Amino acid sequence: MSLQVTLWEPHSHYARQNIKENDLVLLQNVNVKIGRMSGAMEGSLHTDRHYPEKVRVIPINDNDSEDDVKQLVRRKLEYWKRIRAEKSKLEGKNFKKRKASDNNEQPQQMGKMSRKQLAQQKRREQEKLDKESRREDDQPEIEISFQAKRDQLNPYIRANNPAIPCRSISDILFNESHTNVSPDGIEYRLPFQNLRYKVSVRVVDFFPPKLEDFAVQYDAHRAVLSDTDGSMVSDSDKEINSDSARISRRKRWEWRFCLLVEDAGPGMHYNRNAKRERMKLFVTGHDAECLLCLDPVNLRKNPGALSDLREKLFILWGDLEERKSASNATDINANVNPNVNNTDTDKQVSASTKPFICCIKEFGVRNSPAVTSSVDEEMEVDDGNGSESGSGSAFGWERRFRMFGTTIM
């Protein structure tokens, strides 16, 4: 039996952050009733009037040895076993019915149309196919240039909102809507705006350099209590954090990595010989799960998950990982032998992968001038505010871009 349960705050927020599909949970104070529209039985977990912040969603650990949990798992296994058995029987009956109906229809069809007519019909269809596939002798073969092949979009990457046109990275970085004039006539530029775009890009670099670091262990409560400058939390915050840790009983893993992209794809108007604008795209949280269709885990202890991630990213950026590793090896040799020229290697790493269309959103984070992230040190890019790393805003905000609504098929 399946029961739809609607969660209200704060239960819904806790469930989105901590509960995943196939998890065992204990729901307390659920109101069960007959739905007005569906007529089926459904549940609802409302906010506690006396204790509005109390969460009634309790996750059950996999190693819990209570009898109720064991009985629940047994009932689940027995249920799916019975469903599979009934499904196989039903499919067997339907197959026999289809086979019997086909045998009954075949003599009737042969009676209406003789074998000679069938042969003529097949011959006409074959001649039609040969005529369509035959090319005239004087018609030259149209060759697709290397640049046209290189600019063909990756068919295995899909983005939401296909009707929205793409914009170039240059238009986004130097967007005129960020320029504003105060009532006193002073012109200034906003550090960021909460906007969404669609771009056609190609991946040229990524961070962290090792795929094993693409998933990190994340404590949402500690992240909320921590300061923006990375200082330690207070004693009272530690007590609150320890209480929340006892409730969740486990930390969760989250995808968190960055892609360096540049303009690419058919219909993009840019100077191919000049240096293209580049942008750092952060991929994290639910947006990363939507992109990869993989659950984040400890990649250093799960080689199978690491292999699946590598296959997914190969669709996204081709052999960029191998070429980047080869480039790093060349850089090491260049440090030993200063006479080695790295110009050709840099061009090679600047990617020949297929471009793709993705959705991005612009946002801002509070920035401390004393803190420089490792991403900024690894990939220096002009963010449109006149600074390489994006940390030079006078408003104390850093402009960032994040991928969303994009899936690797």
N, C-alpha and C positions, 0 to 999 in steps of 0.2 A: 504494500500500500504506500502510495506517495502522498505527501501532505505539503502544500505550499504554505510557508510561514513568512509573513511580512515583518521585517525588523525596523524599528524606529530608533532614533538617536537615544542614548549613545551606543546602543547595541549594534546598529548597522555600521557605524564607523569602526568599531572594534572588529567586527566580522570581516570587513573589507581588508583590514590591515593584517589580520592574524589567521583567518580561516580560509582554507582552500578546498577544492573539490576532493571528495573521498575522505575528508577529515571527520572524525567522530567528535561530536559536541553534545553538551548538556544544555538544554534550553529551559529556563525556569520562568514560571508565571506566564505561560503562554495561554492566551484566550483562544479557544477553539469554537468555531461556529460555522453555520452554513452560509456560503457566500450568496449575496443578493443577485449578482449577475450570472455567475457560473452555476449556482445550485449545488456545488460540491463543497465538501468539508475543507476548511482552511483555517490557518492559525495566524495570530497577530501578537507580537511582543512589543508592548508600548513602553513609554518612559515611566519609571517609577515616580509617583507623585511625591512620596515622602523622601526618597533618595534619588534625585534626578541623575546623579552621576554614577550610580551603581550599574554595573554591567551584568546582565543575566545570561550571557553566552560564555560557557566554560568549556574550553577544549579538553578532550580526553587523550591522554598520552597513549602511544602505541603499546607501551609495555605495562599498561594498567592491568592488574590481575583480578579485578573485581568480577564477581559472577555475572552481574548484569551486563557488563561489557562483553564477556565471553558469549553469553546467550545471544546478544545482539549480533555479533559477528557470525555465529552459527546460523541464525535465522536468515541473515543476508546471503550467506553461501547457499543455503538450501533453496532460498527463493530464486536466485539466478540459475541454479541447477534445474529447477522445475521449469522455469521460463525457457531455457535452451532446449529442454526435452520437448516441450509443447511446440516450440517453433519448428524443430526438425520434423516432427510428425505432420504439422500443417504444410510445410514445404513439400514433403513426400506425397501427400494427397493431391496438392495442386499440380505437381509434376505429372502424376498419373492422369489427371483430368485433361491437362493440355495435350499429353501424348495421345490419349484416346480421341480427342476432338480433331487433332491433326490427321489421324488415320481415317477418320470418317469424312473429312473434307477432301482428301486427296482423290478418291475415285470420282467425286462429283466434279471437281475441277478438270480432271482428265476427260470426262465425258463431254464437257462443254467445248474444250479446245483440244484439237488433235495434236499429236506429237510434231507433225509437220509445221503447224502454225507456231508452236513453241520454238522450234528451231529457227524459223524465219524471224521471229521477234528477237531472239538472242543475237542473230546475225546483224540485224539492223542496229541494235544497241551497241554491238562491238564496232561496227563501221562508224557510228556517231562518235564513239570515244576516240577511235583512231584519227578521225578528222579533226577533232578538237585538239588532240595532243600533237598533231603533225605541224611542223614549222615550215614556212615557205623557204625555198633554197636561197632566194635573194635577200631574205631578212637577216641582218647581222645580229650576232649575239651581243646583248647589252651587258657590259661588264660593270659591276659595282665597284667604285673606287675604294681604296683602303680607308679613306677618311669617312666615307658614307657607311662602311661596315662598322667602323669604330664608333660612330655616333648612333648606331641602332640601339634602341631602348631594350633593356633587359626585360623579357616577357615574364619572368618568374618573380617580379617584384610589383606589387599592386599598392596603390595609394587611394585613400578615400577622396570623395568629391571629384570625380573625373571631369566634370564640366568646368571647373575653375582653371583658368589659364596659369601657366608657369611664369615666374618672374626671375630675372637674373640676380645673381648674388650682389652685383654692384648696385642694382636698384634697391635692394633690401638694406645693404650696409649704409648707403648714403641716401636714405629715404627722406624726401623733402618734408614729409609730415612730422618729422622730429624737430624741425626748426620752428620756433615760436617767437612771438614778439610780445613783450610785457606792455602794460598800459603806459609805462613811461617811455616807450619806444625803443627799449633795449632788446636787441635780438639775441636769443640764446638757443641752445640745442638741448633737447630732452635726452637724458641718458638712455632711456628705453621707453617702449610702449608695448602694451599687451596686445600684440597683433599675431595673425596667422597668415602663412604664405604657402605657396606650392612652388617647388623648384625642380629642375632637371639637372642632376649633378652626377659626378663620378668621385669615388673614394680614392684619395691619393695617400692617405696616411691614417694611422689609428693609434690610440693610447688607451690603456697601458700596452707596452710592447709585447707582453706575454699574454696569451689567451687565458692562462690559468688565473689571471687577476681580473678578468672581466666580471666576475661575480664576487661580491663582498658581503660580509656578515654585517647586518644592519640592525641597530637597536633604535626604534622610532622614538621611544620615550626619552632616551638619553640625548638623541639629536635635538629634540624640542627643548630640553632643559639646558643644553650647552650653549655658550655664548658664541657670537659670530667670530670673535677673535681667537677662539680655541682655548679660552681659559677654563679652569676647573669649575665644576658646579659646586654650589654651597652644600652645607651639611643637610639642610632641610630638603633640598632637591635630591640629595643622595637617598634620603629615607623614602621619598616619593618614588624614586626610580627603583629602589629595591622592592617596594610594594608592588609596583607594576610588573617587575620581573617575576615575582612569585605568582602573579595572576597568569601571565603568559607562559612561564616555565621554559621558554625557549626563545632564542633569537631567530630571526628569519634572514634568509639570503636574498640579495637583490642584485639585478643586473646593473652595472654602472661602468660605462666606457664612453669614449669620445671618438668621433670620426672627423677627419679633415677632408673637406670636399671642395670641388671647383666646378664651374659651369661646364656642362657637356650636354650632348643630345641633339637630335634634329630640331631645326627651327630656332635654335639659340643664336642670337646675333652678338658675336664677340670677335675680337681680333685674334685669330688662331696663332699668329706669330708673337703677339705681345704676352706679357705675364698676366694670367687670369687672376681675378679676385678669388680668394679662398675663405672658407668659413668653418668654424669649429661647431660641430653638431653633437650635443650631449644626448646620450641614449641611456635611459634608466627607468626603473620602476615598471609600471604596467605598460608603458609605451614600448619598452624593450621586450617584454613578454609578447606583446602584439607583433613586433617585428620578427622575433626568432621563433615564436610558437614553442618555446622551451621554458621549463621551470628553472629558476636559478638554484644552484646547489654548490657545494664545495667542489670546485673543478679539480683541485689537487688530489682529492681522494676519490673522485669518480671519473676514471678514464673514459668510460662509455659516454658520459655526458659531455666531456671535453671533445670527443670525436664527433658527436652530433653537432656541437657548436661550430667546430671547424668546417664541417660540411655545409652548414647553413651560411657561414660567412664567406665560404668559397663562392657561393651563388652571388653574394653581395659585392665582393671585391676581387674575385678571381684568384690569381696566384700572387696577390700583393704581399701576403705573409711570407712566402718563400723569397720573393725578390727583396723584401725589406731585410730578411735575415742575411741574404747574400750581400746586400749593401753594407750592413753592419760589419760583416767579415772583411769587406774591402776597406772600410774605415779603419779597422784595426791594423790591416796591412799598411795602410797609408801612414799611420802613426809610426810604424816601424821604418817604413821606407818613404820619406817625404817626396820623392820624385814621382809617385803615383798620382795620376790625374783622376779626380773624382767627378768631373763634369759629366762624362758619359754615364756614370753610375747613377747620378742624381736624376738625369733625364729618364733613365730606365725605371727608376722607382716611382717617378711621377705618373705612373699608371697607364696601362692600356686596357683597363677593364671596361666593361659595358656600362654606360650611364643608366640611370633609373630616375623615376619621378617619386618624390616623397613630399610629405607635409611637414612643415616646421612651424614652431611657435616661438615668438620672441618674448622674453621676460627679463626681469632684473633681480639681482641678489645684492645684498649689502656687502660692501667691499671694504677691506682694511688695507691701507697703503703698505703696511709692514709685512703683509702676507702675500707671497707669490706662489701660486699653485704649480704643481709639477706638470700639469697639462700646458700651462703657459710657457714653461721653460722648454718643453719638448716640441711644441708646435706654436711658433710665433706667427700671428696673423693680425692684420689690421682689422679692427672691429668697426671702423667707420667713425670713431670718436677721436681719431688722431693718435691713438696709442696702440702699441703692438699687442700687448697682452690683454687689453680691455680693462685695466685697473687704474687708468688715469682720469677718471671722471671726477669733476669737481663736486658733484652732488653726492658722492659716497656710494654710488651704485655701479654695479658691473653689468653690462649688457651681454646676454647670452641667448643661444638658440638651441632648441631641443626638438628632436624628431618625434612625430606622433602619427597615428593613423596610417601606418605603412606596414606591410606584411610581406615576408618572403614565402612564396608559395611552395 
